[in-house]
Amino acid sequence: MPAKVAVVRCDTYEDAAVFDAVGRGLELLGGAGRFVHDAENILLKPNLLVGATPDKVVNTHPAVFSAVARHLAETGAALSWGDSPGFGNALAAARKVGIAQVAEALGVSYVDFTEGRQVSFPEGELIKQFVLASAVLDADGLVTLPKLKTHALTRMTGAVKNQFGCIPGMLKGEFHMRMPDVERFAQMLVDLNRLIRPRLAVMDGVIGMEGNGPRGGDPRQVGVIMLSDDLVAIDAAACRIMNLDPTLVGTITWGEQWGLGGASDIEFVGDHIEEFVVKEYNVNRSRQATTDSGKPKGTLAKRLVVPRPVIDAAKCTACGTCVSVCPVTPKAVDWKDGKGVPPVHDYAACIRCYCCQELCPERAIEVEVPPLGRLLHRRS
């Protein structure tokens, strides 16, 4: 059976328009009752990277969260929501986004992701145990609400990667340390989703993000909401919209190989996906790996060839976010001349996880390929 992805036009975040679009998508997939049932405890997992207002298009829009919650509530399920953002407190971030206020108005309870429990996963291809937020383990099912965005490490971030937020707090940095190359990181994410098994994904693509994502990029009007119970298929559909070859995205290739979902045989229902393809979408289409695929930390090849985060001193406010989120000990980006000037990267220590770029609030860090890397790539 082919994977089914519902594609629904939605050009605005006006509440009624989003509610109707989500409702149409659910009907195209057989109705909300296919995914959640009366008296079940269902956890909603938005993409809540940091506290940022909706116009920054960093997080799942509160109108999408509201529409999904309202439709699922009609099944009689008890709804809660939670996340573990990359920086800061989840509830404080959600208030800035507007999700917390919407959830309170709808009676969707907040659950804290800071406490976790270890769970064995013998079926894991790479990871045999995870520490997951207790709220994830206690729920009967999870519905994921990803945002259509680019990402420096994984090229795009969608349904599969959204579950990384189910790992509490600083433990996410530990995974970056253990898996600094993008292929193993993608494999970890696939195993994580094979363990959690989200019931449904509803992707916010009304206005996506392109360029220096997942926080510092630019808005891109796309005008679509997509729904599927196959996370690999919906991410492959997102790649199609971005005009990005899905075989370049590890969570898609490994997700298909390891049985999480399918990208090779997709049935699109609803509107024609070709209507939403943005051929000039600003995304990394290079065949060059975004990280070093397992090269030892600090090798000369890594420093001279592999893409690296670079701070734009003219934009940097020396807030210290990059220093705080760097998972390396000692820090690969740190203060060198005092806290009043931009921090400095030590590329010999940098593992190319791009956490600093991902969470920079000033869009002051971009990922650049060193000159030798650009030369070698042109010759390959």
LUMRODO-480760 format. One line per field, with one value per residue (C-alpha): residue in three letters; x, y, z. Coordinates in Angstrom, 2 decimals. Layout:
// residues N
r	c(ALA, ...)
c1	c(X, ...)
c2	c(Y, ...)
c3	c(Z, ...)
//
This chain:
// residues 380
r	c(MET, PRO, ALA, LYS, VAL, ALA, VAL, VAL, ARG, CYS, ASP, THR, TYR, GLU, ASP, ALA, ALA, VAL, PHE, ASP, ALA, VAL, GLY, ARG, GLY, LEU, GLU, LEU, LEU, GLY, GLY, ALA, GLY, ARG, PHE, VAL, HIS, ASP, ALA, GLU, ASN, ILE, LEU, LEU, LYS, PRO, ASN, LEU, LEU, VAL, GLY, ALA, THR, PRO, ASP, LYS, VAL, VAL, ASN, THR, HIS, PRO, ALA, VAL, PHE, SER, ALA, VAL, ALA, ARG, HIS, LEU, ALA, GLU, THR, GLY, ALA, ALA, LEU, SER, TRP, GLY, ASP, SER, PRO, GLY, PHE, GLY, ASN, ALA, LEU, ALA, ALA, ALA, ARG, LYS, VAL, GLY, ILE, ALA, GLN, VAL, ALA, GLU, ALA, LEU, GLY, VAL, SER, TYR, VAL, ASP, PHE, THR, GLU, GLY, ARG, GLN, VAL, SER, PHE, PRO, GLU, GLY, GLU, LEU, ILE, LYS, GLN, PHE, VAL, LEU, ALA, SER, ALA, VAL, LEU, ASP, ALA, ASP, GLY, LEU, VAL, THR, LEU, PRO, LYS, LEU, LYS, THR, HIS, ALA, LEU, THR, ARG, MET, THR, GLY, ALA, VAL, LYS, ASN, GLN, PHE, GLY, CYS, ILE, PRO, GLY, MET, LEU, LYS, GLY, GLU, PHE, HIS, MET, ARG, MET, PRO, ASP, VAL, GLU, ARG, PHE, ALA, GLN, MET, LEU, VAL, ASP, LEU, ASN, ARG, LEU, ILE, ARG, PRO, ARG, LEU, ALA, VAL, MET, ASP, GLY, VAL, ILE, GLY, MET, GLU, GLY, ASN, GLY, PRO, ARG, GLY, GLY, ASP, PRO, ARG, GLN, VAL, GLY, VAL, ILE, MET, LEU, SER, ASP, ASP, LEU, VAL, ALA, ILE, ASP, ALA, ALA, ALA, CYS, ARG, ILE, MET, ASN, LEU, ASP, PRO, THR, LEU, VAL, GLY, THR, ILE, THR, TRP, GLY, GLU, GLN, TRP, GLY, LEU, GLY, GLY, ALA, SER, ASP, ILE, GLU, PHE, VAL, GLY, ASP, HIS, ILE, GLU, GLU, PHE, VAL, VAL, LYS, GLU, TYR, ASN, VAL, ASN, ARG, SER, ARG, GLN, ALA, THR, THR, ASP, SER, GLY, LYS, PRO, LYS, GLY, THR, LEU, ALA, LYS, ARG, LEU, VAL, VAL, PRO, ARG, PRO, VAL, ILE, ASP, ALA, ALA, LYS, CYS, THR, ALA, CYS, GLY, THR, CYS, VAL, SER, VAL, CYS, PRO, VAL, THR, PRO, LYS, ALA, VAL, ASP, TRP, LYS, ASP, GLY, LYS, GLY, VAL, PRO, PRO, VAL, HIS, ASP, TYR, ALA, ALA, CYS, ILE, ARG, CYS, TYR, CYS, CYS, GLN, GLU, LEU, CYS, PRO, GLU, ARG, ALA, ILE, GLU, VAL, GLU, VAL, PRO, PRO, LEU, GLY, ARG, LEU, LEU, HIS, ARG, ARG, SER)
c1	c(0.00, 1.36, 1.83, -0.92, -0.27, -3.11, -2.17, -4.48, -4.17, -4.19, -2.85, -3.46, -3.22, -6.73, -8.29, -11.31, -9.21, -6.72, -9.49, -11.21, -7.93, -7.00, -10.53, -10.43, -7.06, -8.31, -11.35, -9.12, -7.27, -10.42, -11.30, -9.76, -11.23, -8.71, -5.90, -7.28, -10.16, -12.53, -10.93, -7.38, -4.65, -3.15, -0.04, 0.41, 4.04, 4.51, 7.81, 8.81, 12.44, 12.61, 10.33, 9.69, 6.61, 4.67, 5.87, 9.38, 8.07, 10.39, 7.73, 4.45, 1.89, -0.69, -3.54, -2.37, -2.04, -5.55, -7.10, -5.57, -6.56, -10.15, -10.61, -9.02, -11.05, -14.20, -13.20, -13.48, -9.74, -8.07, -5.39, -2.13, 0.88, 4.59, 8.05, 11.66, 12.94, 16.56, 16.94, 14.91, 11.73, 9.03, 6.06, 7.69, 8.60, 5.07, 3.61, 5.71, 4.65, 1.00, 0.56, 0.23, -2.67, -4.46, -3.96, -5.33, -8.40, -9.09, -8.42, -5.34, -3.08, 0.64, 2.96, 6.56, 9.24, 12.09, 11.62, 12.49, 12.73, 15.01, 13.28, 14.76, 14.41, 15.95, 14.52, 16.68, 19.04, 21.51, 20.14, 18.96, 17.74, 16.53, 15.68, 12.33, 10.19, 7.92, 4.90, 5.68, 5.85, 2.67, 0.54, -1.51, -0.37, 1.45, 0.45, 3.36, 3.00, 6.18, 7.07, 8.28, 11.83, 15.39, 18.09, 21.88, 22.59, 19.81, 19.00, 15.33, 13.50, 10.10, 8.05, 10.83, 13.17, 10.40, 10.49, 14.04, 12.23, 10.89, 14.37, 14.62, 16.78, 20.52, 20.39, 19.91, 23.41, 24.72, 23.36, 25.09, 28.34, 27.83, 26.76, 28.51, 28.09, 24.76, 24.21, 24.39, 22.36, 19.66, 19.77, 19.27, 16.23, 14.75, 15.17, 13.63, 10.54, 10.37, 10.12, 7.61, 5.51, 3.56, -0.04, -0.26, 1.78, 0.24, 2.83, 2.55, 3.62, 1.43, 4.57, 7.76, 11.34, 14.18, 17.86, 19.61, 17.12, 15.87, 15.87, 17.73, 16.15, 13.65, 9.87, 8.68, 5.01, 4.01, 0.31, -0.07, -0.91, -0.03, -1.18, -0.09, 0.36, 3.62, 6.34, 8.84, 6.31, 5.29, 8.96, 9.55, 6.57, 8.13, 11.34, 9.35, 7.91, 11.43, 12.69, 15.12, 16.15, 14.81, 17.70, 19.92, 17.97, 19.16, 15.98, 14.13, 16.60, 17.21, 13.55, 12.55, 15.33, 14.52, 10.76, 9.62, 7.76, 7.93, 9.13, 9.19, 5.45, 3.26, -0.39, -1.21, -4.82, -6.45, -4.80, -2.06, 1.33, 2.84, 0.90, 3.10, 6.56, 8.94, 11.75, 13.96, 13.45, 16.67, 17.88, 21.17, 21.02, 24.75, 25.80, 28.49, 27.65, 26.68, 29.03, 32.08, 30.47, 32.55, 35.94, 37.74, 37.28, 39.97, 41.43, 43.09, 40.64, 37.73, 39.07, 39.88, 37.01, 33.89, 31.22, 31.59, 29.59, 30.85, 29.90, 29.12, 30.62, 28.50, 25.30, 26.52, 25.38, 27.61, 24.54, 26.34, 23.60, 26.05, 28.42, 25.62, 24.27, 27.59, 27.64, 31.44, 33.68, 35.70, 33.51, 34.13, 32.79, 33.72, 34.73, 38.26, 38.55, 35.85, 32.06, 31.60, 32.83, 31.71, 32.74, 35.29, 35.08, 37.81, 37.30, 39.65, 37.19, 33.98, 31.94, 29.81, 26.51, 25.52, 23.67, 25.17, 23.80, 20.46, 19.78, 21.45, 18.75, 20.36, 20.77, 24.48, 25.81, 25.75, 27.23, 29.97, 32.14, 35.88, 37.69, 39.38, 36.05, 34.46, 37.32, 37.18, 33.41, 33.60, 36.05, 33.99)
c2	c(0.00, 3.44, 6.00, 8.61, 12.34, 14.87, 18.16, 21.10, 24.68, 27.26, 30.71, 32.41, 31.82, 33.15, 30.74, 29.71, 29.04, 26.88, 25.01, 24.20, 23.13, 20.78, 19.38, 18.73, 17.03, 14.77, 13.79, 12.96, 10.52, 8.94, 11.27, 12.13, 8.94, 6.93, 8.30, 9.01, 7.58, 8.45, 8.62, 8.26, 10.57, 12.19, 14.36, 17.19, 17.89, 21.25, 22.43, 24.80, 25.67, 28.94, 31.70, 33.74, 35.56, 33.86, 36.35, 34.91, 31.54, 29.64, 27.52, 25.80, 28.58, 28.75, 28.69, 25.27, 24.03, 25.32, 23.71, 20.31, 20.42, 21.40, 18.63, 15.95, 17.05, 16.16, 12.49, 12.62, 12.25, 14.04, 16.33, 17.63, 19.33, 19.56, 20.06, 20.54, 23.54, 24.01, 26.97, 28.24, 27.15, 25.47, 27.21, 30.65, 30.03, 28.87, 32.05, 34.16, 32.00, 32.09, 28.33, 28.43, 30.88, 28.84, 25.62, 27.18, 28.49, 25.03, 23.14, 21.40, 20.82, 21.53, 18.65, 19.23, 17.49, 18.13, 14.82, 11.67, 7.92, 5.42, 3.00, -0.05, -0.39, -3.73, -3.29, -0.23, -0.49, 1.96, 3.03, 0.36, 2.67, 6.24, 8.62, 10.13, 12.75, 10.95, 12.70, 11.06, 7.63, 8.19, 9.26, 6.77, 8.40, 11.38, 13.74, 15.73, 19.26, 20.05, 23.25, 23.33, 24.70, 24.39, 23.15, 23.52, 19.99, 17.93, 20.22, 20.30, 19.78, 18.17, 15.42, 12.97, 15.49, 17.09, 14.18, 15.15, 17.48, 14.41, 13.98, 16.11, 19.21, 18.86, 15.18, 16.39, 17.86, 14.47, 12.94, 15.63, 14.68, 10.96, 11.40, 14.44, 13.22, 13.74, 10.13, 8.68, 11.58, 10.81, 7.13, 8.04, 10.15, 7.27, 4.88, 7.50, 7.67, 3.90, 3.83, 6.67, 5.87, 9.14, 8.56, 11.51, 14.41, 17.77, 19.99, 23.77, 24.95, 28.03, 30.12, 28.07, 29.06, 29.01, 29.87, 29.98, 27.76, 26.53, 29.89, 32.47, 31.91, 33.91, 33.47, 31.79, 31.79, 28.25, 28.10, 24.46, 22.22, 18.54, 15.58, 11.95, 9.01, 8.28, 10.64, 9.64, 10.28, 13.71, 14.74, 13.51, 15.62, 18.62, 18.01, 17.97, 21.38, 22.67, 21.24, 19.17, 15.62, 13.54, 11.07, 13.83, 13.77, 11.03, 10.77, 9.94, 7.42, 5.65, 5.97, 4.07, 1.52, 0.82, 0.57, 3.82, 4.83, 5.11, 7.78, 5.82, 5.19, 8.08, 8.71, 12.41, 13.28, 16.70, 19.50, 18.85, 19.03, 20.51, 23.71, 24.28, 23.47, 26.41, 25.73, 28.50, 27.52, 28.46, 25.11, 23.21, 20.98, 20.25, 16.61, 17.46, 16.14, 18.81, 17.27, 15.09, 11.63, 10.26, 11.95, 12.14, 15.39, 17.92, 16.33, 18.66, 17.55, 18.49, 21.96, 22.69, 21.00, 20.45, 23.20, 25.22, 27.79, 31.35, 34.34, 37.64, 40.12, 42.94, 41.13, 39.50, 41.14, 38.95, 37.53, 34.24, 31.91, 30.07, 29.51, 28.23, 25.69, 24.33, 20.67, 20.28, 20.28, 22.47, 24.73, 24.84, 28.42, 30.53, 33.96, 34.87, 38.61, 39.03, 38.93, 42.30, 41.08, 38.21, 34.70, 32.76, 29.25, 26.68, 24.63, 21.90, 21.21, 21.93, 18.79, 20.56, 19.98, 23.59, 24.04, 27.56, 28.44, 26.82, 28.85, 32.21, 34.82, 37.47, 35.35, 36.14, 32.62, 30.95, 27.70, 28.23, 25.83, 26.60, 27.59, 24.19, 22.44, 24.58, 23.81, 20.06, 20.02, 21.80, 19.14, 16.19)
c3	c(0.00, -0.87, 1.87, 1.81, 2.24, 2.31, 0.67, 1.42, 0.28, 3.06, 2.23, 5.56, 9.31, 9.83, 12.35, 10.28, 7.17, 9.07, 10.90, 7.60, 5.96, 8.80, 8.85, 5.10, 5.45, 8.21, 6.14, 3.19, 5.44, 6.84, 9.69, 13.05, 14.51, 12.50, 14.64, 18.10, 20.09, 22.90, 26.37, 25.07, 26.38, 23.30, 23.42, 20.90, 20.04, 18.28, 16.85, 19.62, 19.00, 20.99, 22.17, 19.03, 17.76, 14.94, 12.31, 12.70, 11.35, 13.72, 15.42, 14.65, 14.27, 17.10, 14.55, 13.34, 16.92, 17.66, 14.59, 15.28, 18.96, 18.17, 15.62, 17.81, 20.83, 18.88, 19.13, 22.92, 23.48, 26.40, 24.99, 26.41, 24.89, 25.59, 24.15, 25.17, 23.21, 22.28, 24.62, 27.55, 29.30, 27.19, 28.78, 28.60, 24.95, 24.18, 25.67, 23.33, 20.39, 21.43, 21.77, 25.57, 25.43, 22.77, 24.75, 27.94, 26.13, 24.68, 27.90, 26.50, 29.50, 29.53, 30.49, 31.48, 29.40, 31.86, 33.69, 31.79, 32.10, 30.41, 28.10, 26.43, 22.67, 21.61, 18.10, 17.55, 14.62, 16.18, 19.58, 22.00, 24.73, 25.06, 27.85, 26.90, 28.60, 31.03, 29.51, 26.16, 27.74, 29.76, 26.77, 24.77, 21.54, 20.09, 17.27, 15.87, 14.47, 12.52, 10.67, 7.06, 7.45, 6.29, 8.65, 8.55, 9.75, 8.16, 5.16, 6.13, 9.40, 9.38, 10.96, 11.84, 13.42, 15.45, 17.93, 18.98, 21.37, 23.21, 24.68, 27.83, 27.99, 27.88, 26.91, 23.33, 23.46, 24.51, 21.30, 19.26, 20.98, 20.42, 16.79, 15.31, 11.72, 10.01, 8.94, 12.45, 13.79, 11.20, 12.13, 15.78, 14.85, 12.87, 15.80, 18.09, 15.88, 15.54, 19.33, 19.77, 16.66, 16.30, 15.25, 12.87, 11.51, 10.60, 8.91, 9.01, 5.57, 5.27, 5.59, 5.67, 6.38, 3.87, 4.00, 7.37, 9.22, 11.57, 13.41, 11.36, 7.96, 5.94, 5.55, 2.37, 1.46, 0.47, 1.32, 2.31, 5.23, 4.88, 6.94, 7.04, 9.37, 7.51, 8.75, 6.06, 3.31, 4.60, 4.89, 1.34, 0.26, 2.00, 0.06, -3.16, -2.28, -1.54, -4.84, -2.76, -3.63, -0.69, -1.03, 0.37, 3.65, 5.97, 8.00, 4.78, 3.34, 6.66, 7.62, 4.52, 4.88, 8.51, 8.06, 9.64, 6.48, 2.73, 0.33, -2.92, -3.27, -2.12, -2.91, -2.71, -1.95, -1.94, -3.88, -6.43, -4.76, -7.93, -7.17, -4.12, -5.48, -5.07, -7.52, -6.13, -2.47, -0.67, 0.68, 0.60, -2.49, -2.55, -2.65, -0.12, 3.34, 5.83, 8.40, 8.23, 8.27, 11.08, 10.67, 14.02, 15.90, 15.11, 11.99, 9.48, 6.77, 8.98, 9.65, 5.99, 4.14, 6.27, 6.48, 9.68, 11.65, 11.20, 13.36, 11.64, 14.10, 12.69, 13.71, 16.92, 20.17, 22.38, 24.12, 24.80, 23.55, 21.28, 24.19, 26.41, 23.91, 22.64, 23.81, 23.64, 26.73, 26.67, 24.57, 20.82, 20.77, 23.74, 24.99, 24.01, 24.61, 27.24, 27.18, 25.50, 22.11, 19.86, 20.92, 18.84, 17.37, 17.88, 14.73, 15.94, 18.76, 16.82, 16.05, 13.39, 15.19, 14.35, 17.66, 17.84, 14.40, 15.13, 18.25, 17.59, 18.29, 16.07, 12.91, 13.30, 12.59, 9.20, 7.96, 5.38, 3.41, 3.78, 0.55, 0.15, 0.62, -2.08, -4.43, -3.85, -4.23, -7.61, -8.80, -7.55)
//
